[in-house]
Amino acid sequence: MDFSTMNAAEQAHMTKIIEKKQMQDFLRMYSNLVERCFNSCCNDFTSKALSSKEEQCVLNCTDKFLKHSERVGARFAEQNADAMGAGSK
């Protein structure tokens, strides 16, 4: 996004909006991760501690979720770069 045509106050306002949106996206991703891994892995409520099986499941779940998110982000960046390149030709 090109902010060069905006004055300093408008640029600061847009930056604040973008930062807020990024924080909301991060919190949404984190919430989805917690909910998904909890629902998939935690099923024994007889103890307040995780069993070793549950703990390993949570570790695998979070690792898979984060790797998936990273890969999707990389693909999105590639698509965006391709679109920007095609738009400037």
C-alpha positions, -999 to 999 in steps of 0.1 A, spaced: 0 0 0 14 34 -10 10 60 17 31 86 0 1 107 -11 -11 109 25 -1 135 50 17 124 82 -15 123 103 -32 101 77 -2 78 74 -1 74 112 -39 67 113 -35 40 85 -5 25 103 -26 23 135 -55 6 116 -31 -19 100 -14 -27 134 -48 -32 150 -59 -56 122 -27 -76 125 -32 -80 162 -68 -91 157 -56 -117 131 -29 -129 155 -54 -133 184 -79 -151 161 -52 -175 150 -40 -181 185 -76 -187 197 -82 -211 169 -50 -230 177 -59 -233 214 -95 -244 207 -85 -269 180 -56 -285 200 -76 -286 232 -106 -302 216 -84 -328 197 -60 -336 226 -75 -330 260 -100 -356 270 -91 -368 305 -104 -344 331 -96 -365 361 -64 -345 367 -55 -309 363 -22 -319 346 -19 -331 311 -10 -368 306 21 -375 286 -1 -386 257 -21 -354 258 10 -333 261 26 -349 231 -6 -345 211 -7 -308 220 29 -304 209 22 -322 176 -10 -302 170 6 -268 176 36 -277 155 14 -288 126 -9 -258 129 20 -233 130 38 -250 101 5 -249 81 0 -212 89 36 -204 79 32 -223 46 -1 -206 38 15 -172 46 44 -180 23 21 -190 -6 0 -159 0 32 -137 -2 42 -155 -35 7 -149 -50 8 -113 -39 43 -108 -54 31 -124 -87 0 -102 -87 21 -71 -81 45 -81 -108 18 -88 -133 1 -55 -124 32 -34 -132 37 -49 -166 
